[in-house]
Amino acid sequence: MSHVMNTYARLPVAFVRGQGVWLYDEAGKQYLDALAGIAVNTLGYAHPRLVRALTEQIGRVIHTSNLFQIPLQEQAADRIAAITGLDEVFFCNSGLEANEAAIKVARKYGHERGIAEPAIIVMEKAFHGRSLATLSATGSRKVQAGFEPLVQGFVRVPLNDLEAVRQVAERNKNVVAVFVEPIQGEGGINVSRLEYLRGLKEICDRNEWLFMSDEVQCGLGRTGKWFVYQHAGIQPDVVPLAKGLGSGVPVGACVVGGRAKGVFKPGNHGSTFGGNPLAMCAVVTTLDTMKEEDLLANALKVGDAIREGLVAALAGQAGVVEARGMGMMIGVELDRPCGDIVKTALARGLLVNVTADSVIRLLPPLVMSEVEGRQVVERLAPIVREFLEQSPVPAATRAAAAR
Ligand SMILES: *Cc1c(COP(=O)(O)O)cnc(C)c1O
């Protein structure tokens, strides 16, 4: 019996090594990875530059402490400030920690402005993590159920609905921030309209709220720009990062600027591991390699080609609701639950994920080539077609067809 706590429904495969966008299991079988460990492995597997940098760093020093100077942390923060357009970086170890820091920043910002019970506007179907505060901010009952009482101070509205935000602004004077995941990942690749993001920013400016953009999954080059808010041409005050930031080494960051600059002072927040030399080496190397290999442009080109390839290959196929996304953040929504597709794909040497029950999610490593992108389409499209032809049509669709 396994002593690993039973919190995951794991697939029956273990990968023992990887190269580029390919993984190999214990029997030597090869898998094309269109998931990147859930948007984590930015540079794919065994990228020579990352391997060399990390190996050398491990030989020098892995961890010291934030009680001391950490020059690599300075370097990583400089690079993150440059790409975000923000000013201060707090380093932690995961996405929920980055979001937890963001929530604390918002509350402290409120208290400084004389608001004793600050509230944060959050979105339906958003995912922000599984700590008590971040699961309370998350718009999913499945994530929250069983962990009540929830943390208070969140007001929920639908995504892409500015009027709902305006109404909250009218009646709730405790609001201090809007927290938005501009492309919802776990929620099913739900894309914010750029007009909506600009409108949100305007409301934030008018009310002196913080604009907080959770780019833990969608950020860091995946959509062809460093961050989704840059597509909208706006500048947030708080940007939590994690997943792809260290290309597999656990690291998160809460980046602040604008109205949030200077809110945290010595003693307000901390992390034992946060920003340690090993993680910072991974950040610096990941970001430098992304620039040198032009991976933002690659993410846009190959990602869009995969999405368009899937649209073309699945055209006219009953049961496909929509293929959507931006760059290497791709969702194919079907009209029925499709979790079984993950197993079929695995058997045929392709790694994908299904989220929100009926959305096939692709988050490839940013180093995926055009040829490999085509292989993703060639492997996935027949699996989707076969699945839709063999699986029962959902009741809702049958009813609609009968009308
Ligand atoms: C994954 C994710 C998180 C949580 O990150 P962890 O590292 O699992 O804590 C938070 N926000 C978004 C948008 C995510 O995709």
Ligand as a Chemical Component Dictionary entry (heavy atoms), coordinates in Angstrom:
data_LIG
# 
_chem_comp.id                   LIG 
_chem_comp.type                 NON-POLYMER 
_chem_comp.pdbx_formal_charge   0 
_chem_comp.three_letter_code    LIG 
# 
loop_
_chem_comp_atom.comp_id 
_chem_comp_atom.atom_id 
_chem_comp_atom.alt_atom_id 
_chem_comp_atom.type_symbol 
_chem_comp_atom.charge 
_chem_comp_atom.model_Cartn_x 
_chem_comp_atom.model_Cartn_y 
_chem_comp_atom.model_Cartn_z 
_chem_comp_atom.pdbx_ordinal 
LIG C1 C1 C 0 -2.028 26.670 -10.711 1  
LIG C2 C2 C 0 -2.603 27.982 -10.402 2  
LIG C3 C3 C 0 -2.541 28.520 -9.110  3  
LIG C4 C4 C 0 -1.988 27.754 -7.939  4  
LIG O1 O1 O 0 -0.641 27.446 -8.110  5  
LIG P1 P1 P 0 0.032  26.332 -7.147  6  
LIG O2 O2 O 0 1.482  26.429 -7.508  7  
LIG O3 O3 O 0 -0.585 25.025 -7.492  8  
LIG O4 O4 O 0 -0.238 26.741 -5.761  9  
LIG C5 C5 C 0 -3.046 29.785 -8.915  10 
LIG N1 N1 N 0 -3.577 30.492 -9.911  11 
LIG C6 C6 C 0 -3.647 30.005 -11.162 12 
LIG C7 C7 C 0 -4.234 30.852 -12.245 13 
LIG C8 C8 C 0 -3.187 28.732 -11.444 14 
LIG O5 O5 O 0 -3.305 28.241 -12.679 15 
# 
loop_
_chem_comp_bond.comp_id 
_chem_comp_bond.atom_id_1 
_chem_comp_bond.atom_id_2 
_chem_comp_bond.value_order 
_chem_comp_bond.pdbx_ordinal 
LIG C1 C2 SING 1  
LIG C2 C3 SING 2  
LIG C2 C8 DOUB 3  
LIG C3 C4 SING 4  
LIG C3 C5 DOUB 5  
LIG C4 O1 SING 6  
LIG O1 P1 SING 7  
LIG P1 O2 DOUB 8  
LIG P1 O3 SING 9  
LIG P1 O4 SING 10 
LIG C5 N1 SING 11 
LIG N1 C6 DOUB 12 
LIG C6 C7 SING 13 
LIG C6 C8 SING 14 
LIG C8 O5 SING 15 
# 
